[in-house]
Amino acid sequence: MDRKMANRKLIRLSQLKRKLATENVEETDWVTFGVIVKKVTPQSTNSGRTFSIWRLNDLRDLGQCVSLFLFGDVHKELWKTEQGTV
């Protein structure tokens, strides 16, 4: 993990909104980690495309979640991922 994180900045998921608003993170090599705390049953768009929604949290502040929408090949490959996965 030390090797993978070398020269990268960790931004906690609970800090993400504030960091995006106050810092120029586009010029930084950064990573974040999240746990799937809730999965919504796969849904379909008006055009018939299926997608999933995951609610992610860093387990620091359970009131601060990020919604991740999965479409296309990513949805097809990952929609069965278990809640609680990091």
N, C-alpha and C positions, 0 to 999 in steps of 0.2 A: 504494500500500500504506500509506503514511503516513496518508492521509486515512481509509482503512478502519480503521486501527488506533487512530485518535485516541480517547482516553479509554477504551481497552480494555487489559486486562492480558494479556500472553502467559504462558501456563503451558505449559511444555514437556511433551510426552507422558510423558517419563521422570520428571517431577516430579508428575504428576497424582495418583497414589495418595497421596503424602505431603501434597500441598496439600489434597486433599479431607478428609483425616483431621485436619489441623491448622488449617485456615482456613475461614472462613465464605464460601465462594466463591459461594453462592447470591445474595449481595447485591452481587456484582462482575460487571461486564461483561467476560468473559474469552473468549479464543480459544486454540485449540491447533492444531497442524499435525501431520500424520502421513503416512508413506509406507506404502503397502500392501506389506508384505514377504512375506506369504503369503496365499493364498486357498485355502479348503477347497472341494471340489466341492459344489455346491448340494445341500442335504438336504431331507427332508420330515419334518414333524411327524406325530404319530399321527393327526391330523385331516386330513392331506393337504396342508397349507400348505407351500409351498416357501420356503426361506430360504438365505441365504449367511452365511458367517463370514469376516471379514477380520482378519488380524493386522496391526496398525499399530505403527510405531516412528518415533521422531524422529531416528534414525541417530546418536544420542549414545551410547546404551548398548543394544547389540543383544540383551541379555538381558532388557530391560524392554519388553515388548510389551503392547498393549491389544487385546483381542478385541472386534470390532464385529459385532453380529448385524444383518442386514438382512432385514426382513420386508415383506410386502405390496407396495404400489406402489414402494417404495424398492428392494426386491429386484428387481422386474420391470424397473425402469428402469436399475439400476446393476450387475447381476450380471456383465455382460461387461467391466466395467472392468479394465484390465490391471494386473497386479502391477507395482509400481514407480511407480504414479501417486501424486501428492501430493494 
